[in-house]
């Protein structure tokens, strides 16, 4: 049985099943909350559905830009030196991005189920 935690995003309480570290999921939820709150302050008609979609797009844009930067860095770095510190760092960044994508997809899935 998977553990679950409660998080609040844009004033709404969500119970999320954990596939990752609870502190990490709370950090993700806090980030989504801050993006939605910022967008709510900038919006003329801040419905929760619209804010969730706009926040998801903004977060996806940031993710895609980070992924593109990482791919550009990998092309510049020599791939034949496995012990190269930069290559290890890029690998770690790639893993973190993968975890962010998975966790972000899980949060969006939870949001879709609650809408």
The first five atom37 places (N, CA, C, CB, O) and aatype in JSON, in Angstrom:
{
  "aatype": [20, 20, 20, 20, 20, 20, 20, 20, 20, 20, 20, 20, 20, 20, 20, 20, 20, 20, 20, 20, 20, 20, 20, 20, 20, 20, 20, 20, 20, 20, 20, 20, 20, 20, 20, 20, 20, 20, 20, 20, 20, 20, 20, 20, 20, 20, 20, 20, 20, 20, 20, 20, 20, 20, 20, 20, 20, 20, 20, 20, 20, 20, 20, 20, 20, 20, 20, 20, 20, 20, 20, 20, 20, 20, 20, 20, 20, 20, 20, 20, 20, 20, 20, 20, 20, 20, 20, 20, 20, 20, 20, 20, 20, 20, 20, 20, 20, 20, 20, 20, 20, 20, 20, 20, 20, 20, 20, 20, 20, 20, 20, 20, 20, 20, 20],
  "atom_mask": [
    [1, 1, 1, 1, 1],
    [1, 1, 1, 1, 1],
    [1, 1, 1, 1, 1],
    [1, 1, 1, 1, 1],
    [1, 1, 1, 1, 1],
    [1, 1, 1, 1, 1],
    [1, 1, 1, 1, 1],
    [1, 1, 1, 1, 1],
    [1, 1, 1, 1, 1],
    [1, 1, 1, 1, 1],
    [1, 1, 1, 1, 1],
    [1, 1, 1, 1, 1],
    [1, 1, 1, 1, 1],
    [1, 1, 1, 1, 1],
    [1, 1, 1, 1, 1],
    [1, 1, 1, 1, 1],
    [1, 1, 1, 1, 1],
    [1, 1, 1, 1, 1],
    [1, 1, 1, 1, 1],
    [1, 1, 1, 1, 1],
    [1, 1, 1, 1, 1],
    [1, 1, 1, 1, 1],
    [1, 1, 1, 1, 1],
    [1, 1, 1, 1, 1],
    [1, 1, 1, 1, 1],
    [1, 1, 1, 1, 1],
    [1, 1, 1, 1, 1],
    [1, 1, 1, 1, 1],
    [1, 1, 1, 1, 1],
    [1, 1, 1, 1, 1],
    [1, 1, 1, 1, 1],
    [1, 1, 1, 1, 1],
    [1, 1, 1, 1, 1],
    [1, 1, 1, 1, 1],
    [1, 1, 1, 1, 1],
    [1, 1, 1, 1, 1],
    [1, 1, 1, 1, 1],
    [1, 1, 1, 1, 1],
    [1, 1, 1, 1, 1],
    [1, 1, 1, 1, 1],
    [1, 1, 1, 1, 1],
    [1, 1, 1, 1, 1],
    [1, 1, 1, 1, 1],
    [1, 1, 1, 1, 1],
    [1, 1, 1, 1, 1],
    [1, 1, 1, 1, 1],
    [1, 1, 1, 1, 1],
    [1, 1, 1, 1, 1],
    [1, 1, 1, 1, 1],
    [1, 1, 1, 1, 1],
    [1, 1, 1, 1, 1],
    [1, 1, 1, 1, 1],
    [1, 1, 1, 1, 1],
    [1, 1, 1, 1, 1],
    [1, 1, 1, 1, 1],
    [1, 1, 1, 1, 1],
    [1, 1, 1, 1, 1],
    [1, 1, 1, 1, 1],
    [1, 1, 1, 1, 1],
    [1, 1, 1, 1, 1],
    [1, 1, 1, 1, 1],
    [1, 1, 1, 1, 1],
    [1, 1, 1, 1, 1],
    [1, 1, 1, 1, 1],
    [1, 1, 1, 1, 1],
    [1, 1, 1, 1, 1],
    [1, 1, 1, 1, 1],
    [1, 1, 1, 1, 1],
    [1, 1, 1, 1, 1],
    [1, 1, 1, 1, 1],
    [1, 1, 1, 1, 1],
    [1, 1, 1, 1, 1],
    [1, 1, 1, 1, 1],
    [1, 1, 1, 1, 1],
    [1, 1, 1, 1, 1],
    [1, 1, 1, 1, 1],
    [1, 1, 1, 1, 1],
    [1, 1, 1, 1, 1],
    [1, 1, 1, 1, 1],
    [1, 1, 1, 1, 1],
    [1, 1, 1, 1, 1],
    [1, 1, 1, 1, 1],
    [1, 1, 1, 1, 1],
    [1, 1, 1, 1, 1],
    [1, 1, 1, 1, 1],
    [1, 1, 1, 1, 1],
    [1, 1, 1, 1, 1],
    [1, 1, 1, 1, 1],
    [1, 1, 1, 1, 1],
    [1, 1, 1, 1, 1],
    [1, 1, 1, 1, 1],
    [1, 1, 1, 1, 1],
    [1, 1, 1, 1, 1],
    [1, 1, 1, 1, 1],
    [1, 1, 1, 1, 1],
    [1, 1, 1, 1, 1],
    [1, 1, 1, 1, 1],
    [1, 1, 1, 1, 1],
    [1, 1, 1, 1, 1],
    [1, 1, 1, 1, 1],
    [1, 1, 1, 1, 1],
    [1, 1, 1, 1, 1],
    [1, 1, 1, 1, 1],
    [1, 1, 1, 1, 1],
    [1, 1, 1, 1, 1],
    [1, 1, 1, 1, 1],
    [1, 1, 1, 1, 1],
    [1, 1, 1, 1, 1],
    [1, 1, 1, 1, 1],
    [1, 1, 1, 1, 1],
    [1, 1, 1, 1, 1],
    [1, 1, 1, 1, 1],
    [1, 1, 1, 1, 1],
    [1, 1, 1, 1, 1],
    [1, 1, 1, 1, 1]
  ],
  "atom_positions": [
    [[0.83, -1.19, 0.0], [0.0, 0.0, 0.0], [0.88, 1.25, 0.0], [-0.95, 0.0, 1.21], [1.78, 1.37, 0.82]],
    [[0.62, 2.16, -0.9], [1.42, 3.37, -1.02], [1.05, 4.36, 0.08], [1.23, 4.01, -2.41], [-0.12, 4.47, 0.46]],
    [[2.04, 5.07, 0.57], [1.79, 6.13, 1.55], [1.15, 7.3, 0.84], [3.1, 6.56, 2.26], [1.23, 7.42, -0.38]],
    [[0.51, 8.17, 1.62], [-0.05, 9.38, 1.03], [0.18, 10.54, 1.99], [-1.56, 9.19, 0.73], [0.35, 10.36, 3.19]],
    [[0.17, 11.73, 1.42], [0.3, 12.95, 2.22], [-0.74, 13.94, 1.75], [1.74, 13.55, 2.13], [-1.24, 13.85, 0.63]],
    [[-1.04, 14.9, 2.61], [-1.93, 15.99, 2.25], [-1.1, 17.22, 1.95], [-2.95, 16.27, 3.39], [-0.19, 17.57, 2.7]],
    [[-1.41, 17.87, 0.83], [-0.76, 19.12, 0.47], [-1.85, 20.12, 0.08], [0.27, 18.92, -0.7], [-2.93, 19.73, -0.34]],
    [[-1.55, 21.38, 0.24], [-2.48, 22.43, -0.16], [-1.89, 23.18, -1.34], [-2.78, 23.39, 1.02], [-0.78, 23.7, -1.28]],
    [[-2.66, 23.22, -2.4], [-2.25, 23.95, -3.61], [-3.37, 24.92, -3.95], [-1.95, 22.97, -4.81], [-4.51, 24.52, -4.19]],
    [[-3.03, 26.19, -3.96], [-3.97, 27.27, -4.28], [-5.24, 27.16, -3.41], [-4.34, 27.24, -5.78], [-6.36, 27.28, -3.9]],
    [[-5.02, 26.92, -2.13], [-6.12, 26.88, -1.18], [-6.92, 25.59, -1.15], [-7.02, 27.98, -1.46], [-7.87, 25.48, -0.38]],
    [[-6.57, 24.63, -1.97], [-7.29, 23.37, -2.0], [-6.41, 22.26, -1.43], [-7.73, 23.02, -3.44], [-5.21, 22.18, -1.71]],
    [[-7.03, 21.42, -0.61], [-6.32, 20.31, -0.01], [-6.35, 19.1, -0.95], [-6.92, 19.95, 1.36], [-7.41, 18.75, -1.47]],
    [[-5.2, 18.49, -1.16], [-5.09, 17.31, -2.0], [-4.39, 16.21, -1.22], [-4.33, 17.64, -3.32], [-3.39, 16.45, -0.55]],
    [[-4.92, 15.02, -1.31], [-4.24, 13.85, -0.76], [-3.55, 13.17, -1.92], [-5.25, 12.86, -0.02], [-4.19, 12.74, -2.89]],
    [[-2.23, 13.07, -1.83], [-1.44, 12.51, -2.92], [-0.8, 11.21, -2.48], [-0.36, 13.51, -3.37], [-0.26, 11.1, -1.38]],
    [[-0.87, 10.22, -3.36], [-0.17, 8.95, -3.11], [1.3, 9.16, -3.43], [-0.78, 7.78, -3.97], [1.65, 9.77, -4.44]],
    [[2.15, 8.64, -2.56], [3.59, 8.87, -2.71], [4.26, 7.79, -3.52], [4.24, 8.96, -1.35], [4.12, 6.6, -3.25]],
    [[4.99, 8.23, -4.5], [5.9, 7.37, -5.25], [7.32, 7.86, -5.0], [5.56, 7.38, -6.78], [8.3, 7.25, -5.44]],
    [[7.42, 8.98, -4.28], [8.71, 9.61, -4.03], [8.78, 10.03, -2.56], [8.94, 10.83, -4.97], [7.83, 9.83, -1.8]],
    [[9.89, 10.6, -2.18], [10.12, 11.13, -0.85], [9.08, 12.2, -0.53], [11.54, 11.71, -0.73], [8.81, 13.06, -1.36]],
    [[8.48, 12.16, 0.67], [7.42, 13.1, 1.02], [7.91, 14.55, 1.01], [6.86, 12.76, 2.39], [7.16, 15.44, 0.62]],
    [[9.15, 14.79, 1.44], [9.69, 16.15, 1.41], [9.78, 16.66, -0.02], [11.07, 16.2, 2.09], [9.52, 17.83, -0.29]],
    [[10.16, 15.78, -0.92], [10.27, 16.14, -2.33], [8.89, 16.49, -2.91], [10.91, 15.0, -3.14], [8.75, 17.47, -3.64]],
    [[7.88, 15.68, -2.58], [6.52, 15.93, -3.06], [5.99, 17.24, -2.48], [5.58, 14.75, -2.69], [5.32, 18.0, -3.18]],
    [[6.28, 17.5, -1.22], [5.86, 18.78, -0.61], [6.54, 19.95, -1.31], [6.2, 18.8, 0.9], [5.92, 21.0, -1.52]],
    [[7.8, 19.78, -1.66], [8.52, 20.83, -2.38], [7.88, 21.08, -3.75], [10.02, 20.45, -2.54], [7.7, 22.22, -4.17]],
    [[7.54, 19.99, -4.45], [6.86, 20.13, -5.74], [5.52, 20.86, -5.58], [6.63, 18.76, -6.39], [5.2, 21.77, -6.33]],
    [[4.75, 20.43, -4.58], [3.44, 21.05, -4.34], [3.61, 22.53, -4.01], [2.69, 20.32, -3.21], [2.82, 23.36, -4.46]],
    [[4.61, 22.85, -3.22], [4.87, 24.26, -2.9], [5.22, 25.07, -4.13], [5.99, 24.36, -1.89], [4.81, 26.22, -4.27]],
    [[5.98, 24.46, -5.02], [6.34, 25.15, -6.26], [5.1, 25.39, -7.13], [7.39, 24.33, -7.05], [4.89, 26.49, -7.63]],
    [[4.27, 24.35, -7.29], [3.03, 24.49, -8.07], [2.15, 25.55, -7.43], [2.27, 23.13, -8.16], [1.57, 26.39, -8.13]],
    [[2.04, 25.53, -6.12], [1.24, 26.52, -5.39], [1.74, 27.93, -5.66], [1.27, 26.23, -3.88], [0.94, 28.84, -5.91]],
    [[3.06, 28.12, -5.62], [3.61, 29.46, -5.85], [3.38, 29.93, -7.29], [5.11, 29.48, -5.55], [3.1, 31.1, -7.52]],
    [[3.48, 29.01, -8.25], [3.22, 29.37, -9.65], [1.75, 29.76, -9.83], [3.59, 28.19, -10.61], [1.44, 30.76, -10.47]],
    [[0.85, 28.96, -9.25], [-0.58, 29.27, -9.37], [-0.93, 30.59, -8.68], [-1.42, 28.12, -8.78], [-1.7, 31.38, -9.21]],
    [[-0.36, 30.82, -7.49], [-0.63, 32.08, -6.79], [-0.12, 33.28, -7.58], [0.02, 32.06, -5.41], [-0.79, 34.31, -7.65]],
    [[1.06, 33.15, -8.17], [1.6, 34.25, -8.97], [0.69, 34.51, -10.19], [3.04, 33.92, -9.44], [0.42, 35.66, -10.53]],
    [[0.24, 33.44, -10.82], [-0.62, 33.6, -11.99], [-1.97, 34.17, -11.59], [-0.8, 32.26, -12.71], [-2.56, 34.94, -12.34]],
    [[-2.48, 33.8, -10.42], [-3.76, 34.33, -9.93], [-3.68, 35.83, -9.73], [-4.17, 33.63, -8.61], [-4.63, 36.55, -10.02]],
    [[-2.54, 36.31, -9.24], [-2.36, 37.75, -9.05], [-2.3, 38.5, -10.38], [-1.08, 38.03, -8.24], [-2.65, 39.68, -10.45]],
    [[-1.86, 37.82, -11.43], [-1.72, 38.44, -12.74], [-2.96, 38.29, -13.62], [-0.53, 37.86, -13.46], [-3.08, 38.94, -14.65]],
    [[-3.89, 37.44, -13.2], [-5.04, 37.1, -14.04], [-6.25, 37.96, -13.7], [-5.39, 35.62, -13.88], [-6.44, 38.38, -12.55]],
    [[-7.07, 38.21, -14.71], [-8.32, 38.96, -14.5], [-9.44, 38.04, -14.02], [-8.74, 39.67, -15.79], [-10.3, 38.46, -13.26]],
    [[-9.42, 36.79, -14.47], [-10.46, 35.84, -14.07], [-9.8, 34.53, -13.64], [-11.48, 35.59, -15.22], [-9.72, 33.59, -14.42]],
    [[-9.34, 34.49, -12.4], [-8.54, 33.35, -11.96], [-9.36, 32.13, -11.51], [-7.65, 33.78, -10.85], [-9.39, 31.83, -10.31]],
    [[-10.01, 31.43, -12.44], [-10.67, 30.19, -12.06], [-9.6, 29.14, -11.78], [-11.67, 29.69, -13.17], [-8.53, 29.16, -12.4]],
    [[-9.87, 28.24, -10.86], [-8.88, 27.22, -10.49], [-8.49, 26.34, -11.67], [-9.4, 26.36, -9.36], [-7.32, 26.0, -11.83]],
    [[-9.47, 25.98, -12.5], [-9.18, 25.14, -13.66], [-8.22, 25.85, -14.61], [-10.47, 24.76, -14.41], [-7.23, 25.27, -15.05]],
    [[-8.51, 27.09, -14.91], [-7.67, 27.86, -15.82], [-6.27, 28.05, -15.24], [-8.31, 29.23, -16.12], [-5.27, 27.91, -15.95]],
    [[-6.21, 28.37, -13.95], [-4.91, 28.56, -13.31], [-4.08, 27.27, -13.32], [-5.09, 29.04, -11.88], [-2.88, 27.31, -13.55]],
    [[-4.74, 26.13, -13.08], [-4.03, 24.85, -13.07], [-3.44, 24.56, -14.45], [-4.98, 23.71, -12.65], [-2.3, 24.12, -14.56]],
    [[-4.21, 24.82, -15.48], [-3.72, 24.57, -16.85], [-2.59, 25.53, -17.19], [-4.87, 24.71, -17.88], [-1.58, 25.12, -17.76]],
    [[-2.76, 26.81, -16.87], [-1.72, 27.79, -17.17], [-0.44, 27.5, -16.37], [-2.22, 29.21, -16.88], [0.66, 27.65, -16.89]],
    [[-0.6, 27.09, -15.11], [0.57, 26.75, -14.31], [1.27, 25.52, -14.89], [0.16, 26.48, -12.84], [2.49, 25.47, -14.96]],
    [[0.48, 24.53, -15.31], [1.06, 23.33, -15.91], [1.85, 23.7, -17.17], [-0.05, 22.29, -16.25], [2.93, 23.17, -17.4]],
    [[1.31, 24.59, -17.98], [2.02, 25.01, -19.18], [3.31, 25.76, -18.84], [1.12, 25.9, -20.05], [4.34, 25.55, -19.48]],
    [[3.25, 26.63, -17.84], [4.44, 27.38, -17.46], [5.52, 26.43, -16.92], [4.09, 28.46, -16.39], [6.7, 26.58, -17.24]],
    [[5.11, 25.47, -16.1], [6.06, 24.52, -15.54], [6.63, 23.62, -16.64], [5.39, 23.66, -14.44], [7.83, 23.34, -16.66]],
    [[5.77, 23.18, -17.56], [6.23, 22.37, -18.68], [7.22, 23.15, -19.53], [5.03, 21.9, -19.54], [8.21, 22.58, -20.0]],
    [[6.98, 24.44, -19.74], [7.9, 25.28, -20.51], [9.26, 25.33, -19.82], [7.32, 26.7, -20.68], [10.29, 25.19, -20.48]],
    [[9.27, 25.52, -18.51], [10.53, 25.55, -17.77], [11.26, 24.22, -17.89], [10.29, 25.89, -16.29], [12.48, 24.18, -18.06]],
    [[10.51, 23.16, -17.79], [11.09, 21.82, -17.89], [11.7, 21.59, -19.27], [10.03, 20.76, -17.6], [12.82, 21.09, -19.38]],
    [[10.97, 21.95, -20.31], [11.47, 21.75, -21.67], [12.71, 22.6, -21.92], [10.38, 22.09, -22.69], [13.64, 22.14, -22.58]],
    [[12.74, 23.83, -21.39], [13.92, 24.66, -21.56], [15.13, 24.06, -20.85], [13.66, 26.07, -21.04], [16.23, 24.06, -21.4]],
    [[14.92, 23.53, -19.63], [16.02, 22.9, -18.9], [16.5, 21.66, -19.63], [15.57, 22.52, -17.46], [17.7, 21.41, -19.72]],
    [[15.57, 20.89, -20.17], [15.92, 19.69, -20.92], [16.73, 20.05, -22.17], [14.66, 18.9, -21.31], [17.71, 19.37, -22.49]],
    [[16.33, 21.1, -22.86], [17.05, 21.53, -24.06], [18.46, 22.0, -23.7], [16.28, 22.65, -24.78], [19.42, 21.68, -24.4]],
    [[18.58, 22.75, -22.61], [19.9, 23.21, -22.17], [20.79, 22.02, -21.83], [19.78, 24.14, -20.96], [21.98, 22.01, -22.16]],
    [[20.22, 21.03, -21.16], [20.98, 19.84, -20.8], [21.46, 19.12, -22.05], [20.14, 18.91, -19.92], [22.61, 18.68, -22.12]],
    [[20.58, 18.98, -23.05], [20.96, 18.3, -24.28], [22.07, 19.07, -25.0], [19.75, 18.13, -25.2], [22.97, 18.46, -25.57]],
    [[22.0, 20.39, -24.98], [23.04, 21.19, -25.6], [24.36, 21.01, -24.86], [22.64, 22.67, -25.62], [25.42, 20.95, -25.49]],
    [[24.32, 20.93, -23.54], [25.54, 20.73, -22.76], [26.14, 19.35, -23.03], [25.25, 20.89, -21.27], [27.36, 19.2, -23.07]],
    [[25.29, 18.34, -23.21], [25.77, 17.0, -23.48], [26.48, 16.95, -24.84], [24.62, 15.99, -23.45], [27.45, 16.21, -25.0]],
    [[26.01, 17.72, -25.79], [26.64, 17.72, -27.11], [28.01, 18.36, -27.05], [25.75, 18.47, -28.13], [28.9, 18.0, -27.82]],
    [[28.2, 19.31, -26.14], [29.48, 20.0, -26.02], [30.48, 19.16, -25.24], [29.28, 21.35, -25.33], [31.67, 19.19, -25.55]],
    [[30.02, 18.41, -24.24], [30.9, 17.62, -23.4], [31.38, 16.36, -24.13], [30.19, 17.24, -22.09], [30.6, 15.74, -24.86]],
    [[32.63, 15.98, -23.96], [33.12, 14.73, -24.57], [32.47, 13.54, -23.86], [34.67, 14.64, -24.48], [32.55, 13.41, -22.64]],
    [[31.82, 12.68, -24.64], [31.11, 11.54, -24.07], [32.02, 10.35, -23.82], [29.98, 11.13, -24.98], [31.62, 9.39, -23.15]],
    [[33.25, 10.38, -24.34], [34.12, 9.22, -24.2], [34.87, 9.21, -22.87], [35.12, 9.18, -25.33], [35.64, 8.28, -22.61]],
    [[34.68, 10.2, -22.02], [35.34, 10.24, -20.72], [34.28, 10.01, -19.64], [36.08, 11.59, -20.5], [33.69, 10.95, -19.13]],
    [[34.06, 8.74, -19.3], [33.01, 8.36, -18.36], [33.27, 8.91, -16.96], [32.88, 6.85, -18.3], [32.33, 9.15, -16.21]],
    [[34.54, 9.11, -16.6], [34.85, 9.58, -15.25], [34.85, 11.1, -15.16], [36.19, 9.04, -14.82], [35.18, 11.64, -14.1]],
    [[34.51, 11.78, -16.2], [34.49, 13.24, -16.23], [33.44, 13.77, -15.26], [34.22, 13.74, -17.66], [32.29, 13.34, -15.31]],
    [[33.81, 14.67, -14.39], [32.89, 15.23, -13.4], [31.69, 15.91, -14.03], [33.62, 16.22, -12.53], [30.58, 15.8, -13.51]],
    [[31.89, 16.6, -15.14], [30.78, 17.28, -15.81], [29.78, 16.27, -16.35], [31.29, 18.18, -16.95], [28.57, 16.5, -16.31]],
    [[30.27, 15.14, -16.87], [29.37, 14.11, -17.37], [28.54, 13.53, -16.25], [30.16, 13.01, -18.07], [27.35, 13.27, -16.43]],
    [[29.15, 13.32, -15.1], [28.4, 12.81, -13.94], [27.35, 13.82, -13.5], [29.36, 12.48, -12.78], [26.23, 13.46, -13.16]],
    [[27.74, 15.07, -13.5], [26.8, 16.12, -13.1], [25.61, 16.18, -14.07], [27.51, 17.49, -13.04], [24.47, 16.33, -13.64]],
    [[25.88, 16.08, -15.36], [24.82, 16.07, -16.34], [23.9, 14.86, -16.15], [25.39, 16.06, -17.75], [22.68, 14.97, -16.28]],
    [[24.5, 13.73, -15.84], [23.7, 12.53, -15.59], [22.79, 12.74, -14.38], [24.62, 11.3, -15.36], [21.62, 12.35, -14.4]],
    [[23.31, 13.35, -13.33], [22.5, 13.63, -12.14], [21.38, 14.62, -12.46], [23.38, 14.17, -11.02], [20.26, 14.46, -11.98]],
    [[21.68, 15.63, -13.25], [20.66, 16.6, -13.65], [19.58, 15.9, -14.46], [21.29, 17.76, -14.47], [18.39, 16.15, -14.26]],
    [[19.98, 15.03, -15.36], [19.03, 14.29, -16.18], [18.12, 13.44, -15.29], [19.76, 13.4, -17.2], [16.92, 13.36, -15.53]],
    [[18.69, 12.8, -14.29], [17.89, 12.0, -13.37], [16.9, 12.87, -12.6], [18.8, 11.24, -12.39], [15.75, 12.49, -12.42]],
    [[17.35, 14.03, -12.15], [16.46, 14.94, -11.42], [15.32, 15.42, -12.31], [17.24, 16.14, -10.87], [14.17, 15.51, -11.86]],
    [[15.62, 15.73, -13.55], [14.58, 16.15, -14.49], [13.58, 15.03, -14.69], [15.19, 16.58, -15.83], [12.37, 15.27, -14.72]],
    [[14.08, 13.81, -14.82], [13.18, 12.66, -14.96], [12.26, 12.52, -13.76], [13.97, 11.39, -15.15], [11.07, 12.26, -13.92]],
    [[12.82, 12.69, -12.56], [11.99, 12.62, -11.35], [11.0, 13.76, -11.29], [12.87, 12.63, -10.1], [9.86, 13.57, -10.86]],
    [[11.42, 14.96, -11.73], [10.51, 16.1, -11.74], [9.35, 15.85, -12.7], [11.26, 17.39, -12.14], [8.2, 16.15, -12.37]],
    [[9.65, 15.32, -13.86], [8.6, 15.02, -14.84], [7.62, 14.02, -14.25], [9.21, 14.48, -16.15], [6.41, 14.22, -14.33]],
    [[8.13, 12.95, -13.67], [7.25, 11.91, -13.1], [6.41, 12.47, -11.97], [8.08, 10.73, -12.59], [5.21, 12.21, -11.91]],
    [[7.02, 13.24, -11.09], [6.26, 13.81, -9.98], [5.26, 14.85, -10.47], [7.22, 14.44, -8.95], [4.13, 14.9, -9.99]],
    [[5.66, 15.66, -11.44], [4.75, 16.64, -12.01], [3.56, 15.98, -12.68], [5.48, 17.52, -13.01], [2.43, 16.45, -12.55]],
    [[3.81, 14.9, -13.39], [2.71, 14.17, -14.02], [1.78, 13.58, -12.98], [3.26, 13.06, -14.92], [0.56, 13.57, -13.18]],
    [[2.33, 13.11, -11.88], [1.49, 12.55, -10.81], [0.62, 13.63, -10.19], [2.37, 11.88, -9.73], [-0.56, 13.4, -9.92]],
    [[1.2, 14.81, -9.95], [0.42, 15.92, -9.38], [-0.67, 16.34, -10.34], [1.33, 17.12, -9.05], [-1.81, 16.57, -9.93]],
    [[-0.34, 16.46, -11.63], [-1.35, 16.85, -12.62], [-2.45, 15.8, -12.71], [-0.7, 17.05, -13.99], [-3.62, 16.14, -12.86]],
    [[-2.09, 14.53, -12.61], [-3.09, 13.45, -12.62], [-4.02, 13.61, -11.44], [-2.41, 12.05, -12.59], [-5.24, 13.48, -11.59]],
    [[-3.48, 13.89, -10.27], [-4.3, 14.1, -9.08], [-5.22, 15.31, -9.27], [-3.41, 14.29, -7.84], [-6.39, 15.26, -8.88]],
    [[-4.68, 16.39, -9.86], [-5.5, 17.58, -10.1], [-6.63, 17.26, -11.06], [-4.64, 18.73, -10.65], [-7.76, 17.71, -10.84]],
    [[-6.36, 16.51, -12.11], [-7.39, 16.14, -13.07], [-8.49, 15.33, -12.42], [-6.79, 15.35, -14.23], [-9.67, 15.5, -12.74]],
    [[-8.11, 14.44, -11.5], [-9.11, 13.6, -10.84], [-10.0, 14.43, -9.91], [-8.43, 12.49, -10.04], [-11.16, 14.08, -9.7]],
    [[-9.48, 15.52, -9.37], [-10.25, 16.34, -8.45], [-11.08, 17.4, -9.16], [-9.33, 17.0, -7.48], [-11.96, 18.01, -8.55]],
    [[-10.81, 17.64, -10.45], [-11.55, 18.68, -11.19], [-12.85, 18.12, -11.71], [-10.71, 19.25, -12.35], [-13.62, 18.84, -12.35]]
  ]
}
